[in-house]
Amino acid sequence: MTSIYERAMGAEFGKLHPEIRKRFGFSSEDGVASIGRGVMDEIWRGPFWTLPFLYLGSVRRIMFPEYGANIPFTIENYAYRDRFDRETVTWIRRFSGRKPRRFDAYMIFSEQRQRIVDYLGTHQHLAVDLELRADAEGALCLRSAAQRFYEGPIAFTFPLLFSGVAEVRESFDERAGRFRIEVKVVNRQWGPLFGYRGAFDVEYRNVAADAVPEDVRPVREERRE
């Protein structure tokens, strides 16, 4: 089975660095998980007026207000099929700062939208369209686009005035033999909200799709895309 990233990117997937293709080239049928461990050189946040966004995000493991340097972290990418039989890849990030924090995301390839949709948080209440590309160095670049809020019977397009546009760049540093990641979230009205940058090593584990740890799965899965 083709990975959701290769489906979304098509021929562009072949422009990624071989190590990036390996990290994002598996599906639930491969029985593989990618577990990264490293250190965030910096976790930053915007000015004081961004704190309401960050505290609100921390309730459902989307963003958080803490910041600092040299923060150990892990990133766990498991592939499985969710209860709606959709191929899903987890992005579970755990930060071991003064107050441990977690950032949860679940990506699927949407047949309806013909792109990757990223469900954010413990209850997948925020569905975000993603734009993916390979840059000149073979890094994977993701940028968030339209966002939709789902909670019970409530469903609406989430206004970017009250949210942020996320940009993620993940690359492989051949000299260091490590992966590097940089994330920034910016609100068009209020400016930079949150971000981090760091480096990590990856261990590939044999994990069957039906053996994905329960603690990395969402509390609730959202059908609407």
GUBA-59488 format. One record per residue: x negated, y negated, z negated of N, C-alpha, C in turn; residue in one letter. Coordinates in steps of 0.05 Angstrom, whole numbers. Layout:
% GUBA-59488
<<X Y Z> <X Y Z> <X Y Z> a>
...
This chain:
% GUBA-59488
<<-17 24 0> <0 0 0> <-17 -25 0> m>
<<-10 -45 16> <-25 -70 17> <-19 -86 -8> t>
<<-40 -100 -18> <-36 -117 -42> <-18 -141 -35> s>
<<-6 -152 -56> <12 -175 -51> <-4 -199 -40> i>
<<-29 -201 -47> <-45 -223 -38> <-52 -221 -9> y>
<<-59 -196 0> <-64 -192 28> <-39 -196 45> e>
<<-16 -188 34> <9 -192 49> <14 -222 52> r>
<<9 -237 31> <15 -266 32> <-5 -281 49> a>
<<-30 -273 50> <-51 -288 64> <-55 -278 92> m>
<<-48 -253 98> <-52 -243 125> <-82 -242 131> g>
<<-89 -252 156> <-117 -251 164> <-135 -268 147> a>
<<-123 -288 133> <-139 -306 115> <-152 -290 93> e>
<<-139 -268 85> <-150 -251 63> <-178 -241 70> f>
<<-183 -236 96> <-209 -226 104> <-231 -247 101> g>
<<-224 -272 97> <-244 -294 94> <-254 -296 65> k>
<<-241 -281 47> <-250 -282 19> <-276 -267 15> l>
<<-291 -275 -5> <-315 -261 -13> <-308 -232 -18> h>
<<-326 -212 -11> <-319 -184 -16> <-311 -178 -45> p>
<<-324 -191 -64> <-317 -185 -92> <-289 -196 -99> e>
<<-282 -218 -87> <-255 -230 -91> <-235 -211 -77> i>
<<-241 -201 -54> <-223 -183 -40> <-219 -158 -57> r>
<<-240 -148 -69> <-238 -124 -86> <-220 -130 -110> k>
<<-223 -154 -122> <-208 -161 -146> <-178 -164 -141> r>
<<-171 -173 -116> <-144 -178 -110> <-133 -160 -88> f>
<<-147 -138 -83> <-139 -120 -61> <-126 -95 -69> g>
<<-119 -91 -95> <-107 -66 -103> <-77 -70 -109> f>
<<-63 -47 -107> <-34 -47 -112> <-28 -27 -134> s>
<<-2 -24 -140> <6 -5 -161> <-1 23 -154> s>
<<-3 29 -128> <-9 57 -119> <-38 64 -123> e>
<<-55 45 -128> <-84 50 -130> <-92 59 -158> d>
<<-75 54 -178> <-81 62 -205> <-106 48 -217> g>
<<-108 22 -210> <-132 6 -218> <-123 -19 -233> v>
<<-138 -27 -253> <-133 -53 -266> <-160 -68 -267> a>
<<-158 -94 -265> <-182 -111 -267> <-181 -126 -293> s>
<<-201 -121 -310> <-202 -133 -337> <-227 -151 -338> i>
<<-222 -177 -341> <-244 -196 -341> <-250 -206 -370> g>
<<-275 -209 -376> <-283 -220 -402> <-305 -241 -398> r>
<<-302 -264 -411> <-322 -285 -408> <-318 -308 -427> g>
<<-327 -331 -420> <-326 -355 -437> <-317 -378 -420> v>
<<-298 -393 -431> <-290 -418 -419> <-310 -440 -427> m>
<<-324 -451 -407> <-342 -473 -414> <-327 -496 -426> d>
<<-303 -500 -416> <-286 -523 -426> <-257 -517 -423> e>
<<-241 -523 -443> <-212 -524 -441> <-205 -553 -448> i>
<<-191 -566 -431> <-185 -595 -436> <-154 -600 -434> w>
<<-147 -623 -444> <-119 -631 -443> <-118 -661 -436> r>
<<-95 -670 -427> <-91 -698 -420> <-88 -715 -444> g>
<<-82 -741 -440> <-78 -760 -463> <-56 -752 -481> p>
<<-52 -766 -503> <-33 -759 -524> <-5 -756 -513> f>
<<2 -772 -492> <30 -770 -483> <36 -744 -468> w>
<<15 -728 -462> <20 -702 -449> <26 -680 -470> t>
<<23 -686 -496> <27 -666 -516> <55 -653 -516> l>
<<77 -668 -511> <103 -655 -510> <104 -633 -489> p>
<<92 -638 -466> <92 -617 -445> <77 -592 -454> f>
<<54 -597 -468> <37 -574 -475> <50 -558 -498> l>
<<61 -572 -518> <74 -557 -540> <98 -542 -530> y>
<<113 -554 -512> <136 -540 -501> <127 -515 -486> l>
<<106 -518 -470> <95 -495 -455> <85 -473 -473> g>
<<74 -480 -496> <63 -459 -514> <84 -441 -526> s>
<<109 -450 -527> <131 -433 -538> <134 -408 -522> v>
<<130 -410 -495> <134 -387 -477> <108 -378 -464> r>
<<86 -386 -475> <59 -377 -465> <54 -387 -436> r>
<<57 -413 -432> <52 -425 -406> <28 -444 -407> i>
<<28 -463 -426> <5 -480 -431> <3 -483 -461> m>
<<-17 -498 -470> <-20 -502 -499> <-37 -527 -504> f>
<<-35 -539 -527> <-48 -565 -532> <-77 -563 -542> p>
<<-87 -540 -550> <-114 -538 -560> <-135 -542 -538> e>
<<-158 -552 -546> <-179 -556 -527> <-206 -550 -541> y>
<<-227 -548 -525> <-253 -543 -537> <-273 -533 -516> g>
<<-296 -524 -526> <-317 -514 -508> <-327 -487 -517> a>
<<-337 -471 -499> <-348 -445 -504> <-327 -427 -518> n>
<<-304 -424 -506> <-282 -409 -517> <-281 -381 -504> i>
<<-285 -359 -519> <-283 -333 -507> <-255 -328 -496> p>
<<-253 -313 -474> <-227 -308 -463> <-228 -281 -448> f>
<<-204 -271 -443> <-200 -247 -425> <-179 -253 -405> t>
<<-180 -240 -382> <-159 -241 -362> <-153 -213 -353> i>
<<-128 -205 -354> <-120 -178 -348> <-101 -178 -324> e>
<<-110 -164 -303> <-94 -161 -279> <-86 -132 -275> n>
<<-61 -126 -281> <-50 -99 -277> <-29 -100 -254> y>
<<-28 -79 -239> <-8 -77 -217> <13 -56 -224> a>
<<38 -62 -222> <60 -43 -228> <85 -52 -213> y>
<<105 -35 -213> <131 -43 -201> <150 -50 -224> r>
<<162 -73 -222> <180 -82 -244> <207 -67 -242> d>
<<226 -74 -260> <251 -60 -261> <268 -65 -236> r>
<<261 -84 -220> <275 -89 -194> <259 -77 -171> f>
<<240 -60 -177> <223 -46 -158> <206 -64 -141> d>
<<198 -87 -152> <181 -106 -138> <152 -101 -147> r>
<<134 -101 -128> <105 -99 -134> <97 -124 -150> e>
<<85 -120 -173> <79 -142 -191> <50 -141 -200> t>
<<37 -164 -203> <10 -165 -214> <10 -185 -237> v>
<<0 -175 -260> <-1 -192 -283> <-26 -210 -283> t>
<<-23 -234 -294> <-46 -252 -300> <-43 -259 -330> w>
<<-53 -242 -347> <-51 -247 -376> <-78 -258 -386> i>
<<-78 -283 -394> <-102 -296 -404> <-100 -300 -434> r>
<<-120 -291 -448> <-121 -294 -477> <-146 -311 -484> r>
<<-141 -332 -500> <-162 -350 -508> <-167 -348 -538> f>
<<-192 -343 -546> <-198 -339 -575> <-210 -363 -587> s>
<<-196 -385 -587> <-205 -410 -600> <-198 -411 -629> g>
<<-197 -435 -640> <-190 -439 -668> <-162 -427 -673> r>
<<-144 -431 -654> <-118 -418 -655> <-115 -401 -630> k>
<<-115 -375 -632> <-113 -358 -608> <-88 -365 -592> p>
<<-92 -366 -566> <-70 -373 -548> <-69 -353 -525> r>
<<-46 -351 -512> <-42 -333 -490> <-27 -347 -468> r>
<<-34 -342 -443> <-21 -354 -420> <-13 -331 -402> f>
<<14 -327 -398> <25 -305 -383> <36 -313 -356> d>
<<30 -297 -336> <41 -301 -309> <44 -274 -295> a>
<<65 -272 -279> <72 -247 -265> <78 -254 -236> y>
<<61 -244 -217> <64 -251 -189> <76 -228 -173> m>
<<94 -236 -155> <106 -217 -136> <104 -228 -108> i>
<<107 -211 -88> <110 -221 -61> <140 -222 -55> f>
<<151 -245 -50> <179 -249 -45> <186 -244 -16> s>
<<202 -223 -11> <211 -218 16> <228 -241 26> e>
<<244 -251 8> <262 -273 14> <247 -298 23> q>
<<226 -305 8> <211 -330 14> <186 -325 30> r>
<<179 -300 34> <155 -293 49> <130 -307 38> q>
<<128 -306 12> <105 -317 -2> <104 -306 -30> r>
<<82 -311 -44> <80 -302 -72> <96 -321 -89> i>
<<112 -310 -107> <126 -325 -128> <113 -317 -154> v>
<<106 -337 -170> <93 -333 -196> <114 -339 -218> d>
<<121 -318 -233> <138 -322 -256> <121 -328 -281> y>
<<126 -351 -293> <110 -360 -316> <124 -355 -342> l>
<<108 -347 -362> <118 -344 -389> <129 -317 -396> g>
<<136 -315 -422> <144 -289 -433> <171 -280 -422> t>
<<188 -299 -414> <215 -292 -404> <219 -298 -374> h>
<<197 -304 -360> <198 -309 -332> <220 -330 -325> q>
<<222 -350 -341> <243 -370 -337> <235 -391 -316> h>
<<210 -392 -308> <201 -411 -289> <188 -396 -265> l>
<<200 -398 -242> <191 -385 -217> <178 -406 -199> a>
<<153 -401 -192> <137 -421 -177> <127 -410 -151> v>
<<133 -423 -129> <121 -415 -103> <92 -422 -103> d>
<<76 -404 -91> <47 -408 -90> <38 -410 -61> l>
<<19 -428 -56> <5 -430 -31> <-23 -419 -35> e>
<<-32 -400 -19> <-58 -387 -22> <-75 -392 3> l>
<<-101 -396 -1> <-120 -398 21> <-148 -390 12> r>
<<-165 -385 31> <-193 -380 25> <-209 -405 33> a>
<<-227 -414 16> <-243 -438 23> <-269 -429 38> d>
<<-286 -448 44> <-310 -443 60> <-329 -424 46> a>
<<-327 -422 19> <-346 -405 4> <-333 -378 -2> e>
<<-309 -373 9> <-296 -347 4> <-281 -346 -23> g>
<<-277 -369 -35> <-262 -369 -60> <-232 -368 -54> a>
<<-217 -357 -73> <-188 -356 -71> <-177 -382 -84> l>
<<-162 -397 -69> <-150 -422 -79> <-120 -420 -79> c>
<<-108 -425 -102> <-79 -424 -105> <-69 -451 -113> l>
<<-47 -459 -102> <-34 -485 -109> <-4 -480 -112> r>
<<7 -491 -134> <35 -487 -139> <51 -507 -122> s>
<<75 -498 -115> <93 -514 -99> <120 -516 -113> a>
<<142 -510 -99> <169 -513 -111> <172 -495 -136> a>
<<186 -506 -155> <191 -492 -181> <221 -490 -186> q>
<<229 -467 -197> <257 -462 -203> <259 -452 -232> r>
<<279 -462 -246> <283 -454 -274> <307 -435 -276> f>
<<303 -412 -289> <324 -393 -293> <326 -385 -322> y>
<<350 -387 -333> <354 -380 -361> <383 -372 -364> e>
<<389 -345 -366> <416 -336 -367> <431 -345 -342> g>
<<455 -357 -345> <470 -366 -321> <459 -392 -309> p>
<<441 -405 -323> <430 -431 -314> <409 -426 -292> i>
<<411 -441 -270> <391 -440 -249> <390 -467 -235> a>
<<366 -478 -233> <363 -504 -218> <334 -508 -210> f>
<<331 -524 -190> <304 -531 -181> <292 -550 -203> t>
<<268 -541 -212> <256 -556 -235> <242 -581 -224> f>
<<250 -605 -233> <237 -629 -222> <208 -632 -231> p>
<<191 -638 -211> <162 -640 -217> <156 -663 -236> l>
<<175 -682 -239> <171 -703 -258> <166 -693 -286> l>
<<178 -669 -292> <176 -658 -319> <158 -633 -319> f>
<<143 -629 -298> <126 -606 -297> <99 -615 -285> s>
<<83 -596 -275> <57 -603 -264> <52 -585 -240> g>
<<34 -595 -223> <24 -580 -200> <-2 -567 -209> v>
<<-4 -541 -206> <-28 -526 -215> <-45 -520 -191> a>
<<-71 -523 -194> <-91 -514 -174> <-110 -495 -187> e>
<<-114 -472 -175> <-132 -451 -186> <-152 -445 -165> v>
<<-177 -443 -173> <-199 -434 -154> <-215 -413 -168> r>
<<-215 -389 -156> <-231 -367 -167> <-251 -359 -146> e>
<<-277 -358 -154> <-299 -352 -136> <-317 -331 -148> s>
<<-336 -322 -131> <-356 -303 -141> <-383 -316 -138> f>
<<-398 -319 -159> <-424 -331 -160> <-445 -309 -155> d>
<<-456 -307 -131> <-474 -286 -125> <-500 -288 -141> e>
<<-509 -312 -146> <-534 -315 -161> <-531 -305 -190> r>
<<-508 -311 -203> <-504 -302 -230> <-491 -275 -231> a>
<<-480 -266 -209> <-466 -240 -209> <-441 -240 -225> g>
<<-427 -263 -226> <-403 -266 -243> <-381 -281 -227> r>
<<-357 -277 -237> <-335 -292 -226> <-333 -319 -240> f>
<<-323 -339 -226> <-319 -366 -238> <-290 -374 -232> r>
<<-278 -387 -251> <-250 -396 -248> <-248 -425 -258> i>
<<-232 -440 -243> <-226 -468 -251> <-196 -473 -247> e>
<<-183 -484 -267> <-154 -489 -266> <-149 -518 -275> v>
<<-132 -531 -260> <-123 -558 -269> <-94 -561 -263> k>
<<-79 -573 -282> <-51 -578 -279> <-46 -608 -282> v>
<<-34 -619 -261> <-31 -648 -260> <-1 -655 -256> v>
<<9 -674 -271> <35 -685 -267> <33 -710 -249> n>
<<49 -711 -229> <46 -733 -209> <51 -760 -221> r>
<<67 -761 -242> <73 -786 -255> <55 -792 -278> q>
<<49 -772 -295> <34 -776 -320> <4 -769 -318> w>
<<-4 -757 -296> <-32 -751 -293> <-40 -723 -302> g>
<<-66 -718 -307> <-76 -692 -316> <-63 -683 -342> p>
<<-54 -657 -342> <-41 -646 -366> <-59 -627 -381> l>
<<-73 -609 -365> <-85 -586 -378> <-103 -573 -358> f>
<<-125 -560 -367> <-142 -545 -349> <-164 -531 -364> g>
<<-179 -515 -348> <-202 -502 -360> <-220 -492 -337> y>
<<-245 -486 -345> <-265 -475 -326> <-283 -457 -341> r>
<<-291 -435 -329> <-308 -416 -342> <-318 -394 -323> g>
<<-331 -374 -334> <-341 -352 -319> <-336 -326 -334> a>
<<-335 -304 -318> <-329 -278 -331> <-339 -255 -314> f>
<<-342 -232 -327> <-348 -207 -315> <-323 -190 -313> d>
<<-323 -172 -294> <-299 -155 -290> <-306 -126 -293> v>
<<-288 -112 -307> <-289 -83 -309> <-264 -72 -296> e>
<<-268 -52 -278> <-245 -40 -265> <-238 -14 -279> y>
<<-213 -11 -288> <-205 12 -303> <-184 28 -287> r>
<<-185 54 -291> <-164 72 -279> <-139 71 -297> n>
<<-118 58 -287> <-93 55 -302> <-70 60 -283> v>
<<-56 81 -288> <-32 87 -271> <-11 65 -275> a>
<<5 61 -255> <25 40 -256> <45 44 -280> a>
<<50 69 -286> <69 74 -309> <55 74 -336> d>
<<29 68 -336> <13 67 -361> <4 39 -367> a>
<<15 19 -354> <8 -9 -360> <17 -15 -389> v>
<<-1 -26 -405> <6 -31 -433> <31 -48 -436> p>
<<48 -41 -455> <73 -55 -459> <68 -84 -467> e>
<<46 -90 -481> <42 -117 -491> <35 -137 -469> d>
<<30 -127 -444> <25 -146 -423> <49 -150 -405> v>
<<70 -135 -410> <95 -138 -395> <112 -161 -406> r>
<<128 -173 -390> <145 -195 -400> <167 -185 -419> p>
<<177 -203 -435> <200 -196 -452> <225 -192 -435> v>
<<228 -208 -415> <250 -207 -396> <240 -210 -368> r>
<<252 -195 -349> <245 -198 -321> <268 -212 -306> e>
<<260 -230 -290> <280 -247 -275> <283 -237 -246> e>
<<308 -232 -239> <313 -221 -212> <312 -243 -191> r>
<<323 -267 -198> <324 -289 -179> <296 -299 -172> r>
<<292 -303 -146> <266 -312 -137> <267 -341 -128> e>
